[in-house]
């Protein structure tokens, strides 16, 4: 299990859409099992990813907690602009 965090210049909405594209059906193929305004949970492949997105001034903080998807969580955070 990994708990990783990063910041980006993307808006909260843009980060949510990026998460859906990266971890969802068009990307890693995970199912969205819970969706709140600033929190998404994806599951599949024997693991899960929970993303919390929080605006902080002119940036957006992204926190990912992943089980069995640690590599992909690191990749997502590393690709944030």
PyMOL commands that set and color helices and strands:
alter all, ss='L'
color gray80, all
select helices_A, chain A and resi 12-23+70-78
alter helices_A, ss='H'
color red, helices_A
select strands_A, chain A and resi 2-8+31-36+39-44+47-56+59-67
alter strands_A, ss='S'
color yellow, strands_A
deselect
rebuild
show_as cartoon
